[in-house]
Each structure stands twice: as structure tokens, then as C-alpha cells.
Amino acid sequence: MNGAAKGAIVGGVFLAMVGGAGYGVYALVDGAGSGHGGDAKGDTALQAEKGSGPVTDKEAAQTAKAFLAAWAAGDAHAAAELTNNVQAAQTAVADYRAKAYVSKAVITPGTAAGATVPFTVAAEVTYAGTAKPLAYESKLTVVRGLNSGKPLVDWQPSVIHPQLQKDEKLRAGAPAAPPVKAVDRHGEELGAEKYPSLGPVLDELRQTYGGKVGGKSGAELWIEPAAQDAPKRTLLTLVEGEPSTLKTYLDAKVQAAAEKAVAKYPESSVVAVQPSTGQILAIANHRRDGYNAAMQGARAPGSTLKIITAAMLIDRGKAAADKPAECVKEASWGGRSFHNLNNFELPGATFATAFAKSCNTAFIKQIDDVKDDSALSKEATEVFGIGLDWKTGIKSVDGKVPAATGASAAAEYIGQGQVTMNPLNVASITATARSGRFHQPLLVEPELDGRPIASAARTMKPSVRQQLLSMMRLTATSGTGAAAMSSVGGDKGAKTGSAEVDGAGSPDSWFTGYSDDVAAAAMVEAGGHGGDAAGPVVAAVLSSS
């Protein structure tokens, strides 16, 4: 320990008394509850011998115990020397006291599982005269040093706290952005406890608008993100601030249905929007990584993109809902063969039936007649507003439909190739088809910060809209979306999609639909056919409105 620290054994527990503005009490308690005495340097000597081969159980236990003892003693240097990243570990351990304001901590190792040692931390954070408890579980793994051959803690930020990711930091103090109380369009409060998917959304809303709508900062312990534009994640409130009220366009009833729906499918996301306004009614994700894929994802949307492709073909007079469409088992373009699911064919089918049954070849067969490599890209941008840098109120990723040639162009007609979307983009596509006009999706009113709102170059032609909606209605009543949409009432329409992903065992499941003035889209990674996984999610959301 440094010169300001002294050690003593009190009641079998190792205590570190640090002079000045340091720890009140730090202790390391072993798994049996007995105290661990001595200093960090003494324990370092236990595992200093160079070895080879896999780390032994004894080496792992001794190294973990020595590291935790040094951390418990507040000796950042000694703790860091026991890791394979001395600089990062020393900074993190030192900041635990100096910048996270942890004044007390009891660290208890658990039972090792090979080279991995779990432990619990019962800590206390003290700031501005207020102290609050902080308890959590974490773990560390011991590896063989590449150069030294010594057993060392494999340094990860998550050793300090399990929610810390690469280059993130633990901090406490008065945050720059005051707290906000987000409410839905009817004034109902939206909290992360009741609506888990909204956790990162609410954090971002606070960072962006907390200083614009009033309120007073309190004191918190938070995770400082690696990216400057990413929101802080609050771990513990030390002193309650005075929140301001931020009204969103979300609908608590629809949001609750969205949360319940995605909970049934791992790696799923859904967004609902109001076609007449573009206002976002719900955002929900059920993912292990906590990523807001509903608004920030970028994956091939499969046949849901046929909404745009169909609109383009009808717009250019190359197809009509009641005209024949050649739906054969297989079609080739640009040196690549494309086929339908299970190689089905629909002799004598109309374009509406080909759309409703999701016939790939009927769309690819039209490419030669279009004779414009940028036709699909133009329709997506000029009518559906795709790629116009949407400013929704929080971070969102625009869809992409780039101009393409050859086999890539054929793939894009059916939502593969270089096309990327997320549920927000696809929900907006459906909303545009429903209303006939693109309304940029919005989470909060643009007047809050004066951000520019995107507008499409032209509205959809009335005849195109009428035919497109008739085909989506057919899909929802007797096509590939019928089973999922059977429980949905009102004037309804749908489109299914299955998108193949390189290296994945199953395709992504996509589904989009509308009912009256609500449109929704969902995606379930590796969920299979669109109607099987994403379909029930969308149906549940539409039925809630």
C-alpha cells in the first residue's frame, strides 16, 4: 500500500485505513467468512513463480485472492501488477475510490470454477455527505501471462463492475443532464422498471433534452460510456434531483403490449408508428446485448421490402394488382438463380396473389422490363423517405436501398443484397403505404430542439396506394400473413419476410402490418419464417391499440 495507508487485523477482517479523502473501510472476506490478513505484496509473492501450460486451480485461487486483497486494500499498483493490463487496471482500481467515490467495500470470493473466480461486492458510495449501499456480483478469470508465464488476472472492465464494457468508466457526482420524467402522449409516466426496453431510450432522452426542459441535477453513480454521444447509464441515485417532465409520442398501452410480445422471442425487436403523423407509439427489444436494434439495427429485411418494389413496379406501369404475374419455381438474373420457398409456383397468378404468397420470382422477372438500375433506390427515397437522415429525437439508423446491377439488383428486389433496414424503417414503409404520404418518424416534438424533419420528394400516386393496400389486405386475410393477423381487427394489411444471413442456421424473421391508424414492424434474428416469430409480435402490438 502507499504511504498514506495502514493495515490492521480487526475481528478477523482485513481493514485498510487510508489517510485523507480515501476509503473508510475496505475488507476482503474469504468464502468461509473468515478475514484475510497481510498485505497485497505478501500475496503477490505466492504466485510470482513462472509457469507453463494451463493455469492450475491453485494458481487461479491464489492469484484471484491476491488481486482482490490488493483491490480491497486500495492498492491500485499492487492490484494492477497482478493483471495482464497494468495501466488499465491501475487506473480502474484507483478510480473506484477517487472518481466513483466508493468509501466502503467488502469483497467476498466465491467458489472457483477452473480459472474463473466469482466474487460479491457489498460497497457504499459516499458523495456530498450522502452515502448509499451498492451491492453486485462479478467474476474474474486467471490466464497465463504471454511473456512472463505468470498467472495473471485477465483484465476486463467488468471485473470492477459487471455492467462495464470496453473503455467504459465508473463515475459518481452531479451529472450534467438533470433527470427527466418521461411521459407518454396521455401523460402516463414511462419508467424503465415497468417498460424495460425503454431503459436506454430514456437515458438518451435525458442526455439530449434534460437541460432543455428544466429540472435540477442531483447526485448519482453512473457508467461513463466510451462514445461521447452515447448516454450515461445510471447505476445508483445518491441524491434525488428535481426532474422535469418530457412528453413523448409513445403510447403506454401499446408499449406494454410491445414489451410483452418481444419477451416471448429472444433477439427480437418491434416498433409501432402512427401512419397519419409518423409519431412513434412503441419501441421494444428483447436482446442479450441490450442493443436498440429496433431503431439502430441494419439487416436485410427480406420480402417486407416488396412493399417498395411493388409500389415502384405499379408506379412505372410494369405491374398491376389484377394483371398476370409469372410466378415460376426459379428465375435467373445476372448469373444467379433465385427460387421461391420450397420451390413453389403459382400458374396463372395475378400480381396481387404473387405479392400475398410472397413469390420471389414474380418480382425478379420484372427487372428486364424496368431497365433502370436505380429505380428501386429512387422509389425508396423519393416516396418512402428512406435514407433522408431521420432526426427522430434519439439515435436511429436510416434504411439503405442503394442502386445495384446484375444479381445484386435482383436480390434487392426481394429485400436481400445490399438492402438494410430495422423495424423502425419497415414500420415507416408500411405507414407510408397506409397513408400514401411519408411522415418522418418522431419520438418527441421537433420544437424541443429545432431539429430538421425529413420530407419525401413526392407523395404516392392514389392508384398506386389503392393497389398496394389491396395487396397487403390480401396478404393479411389469405396470404402468408393470414395466420398471424387472424386476431387483428379493423382495416388491416400485412407483409411477411424471411431474410437469409450468411453463417446463420435460420433466416431472420420479419413481419410488418397495419390496423387502422397503427403500423408496426418486427424482426426476430434467426426466427425463421416471417409469420412464425415476428408475425405474432406485430399482431399483439396492433391488437393493443
Buried (B, 14 or more C-beta within 10 A) or exposed (E): BEEEBEBEEEEEBBBBBBEEEBBBBBBBBBBEEEBBBBBBBEBBEBBBEEBEEEBBEEBBBBBBBBBBBBBBBBBBBBBBBBBBBBEBBBBBBBBBBBBBBBBBBBBBBBEBEEBBBBBBBBBBBBBEEEBBEBEEEBBBBBBBBEEEEBBBBBBBBBBBBBBBBEEBBBBBBBBEBBBBBBBBBEEBEBEBEEBBBBBBBBBBBBBBBBBBBEBEBBBBBBBBBEEEEBBBBBBBBBBEBEBBEBBBBBBBBBBBBBBBBBBEBBBBBBBBBBBBBBBBBBBBBBBEEBBBBBBBBBBBBBBBBBBBBBBBBBBBEBBBBEEBBBBBEEBBBBEEEBBBBEEBBBEEBBBBBBBBBBBBBBBBBBBEEBEEBBBBBBBBBBBBBBBBEBBBBBBBBBBBBBBBEEBBBBBBBBBBBBBBBBBBBBBBBBBBBBBBBBBBBBBBEBEBEEBEBBEBEEBBBEEBBBBBBBBBBBBBBEBBBBBBBEEBEEEBBBBBBBBEBEEEEBBBBBBBBBBBBBBBBBBBBBBBBBBBBBBBBBBBBBBBB
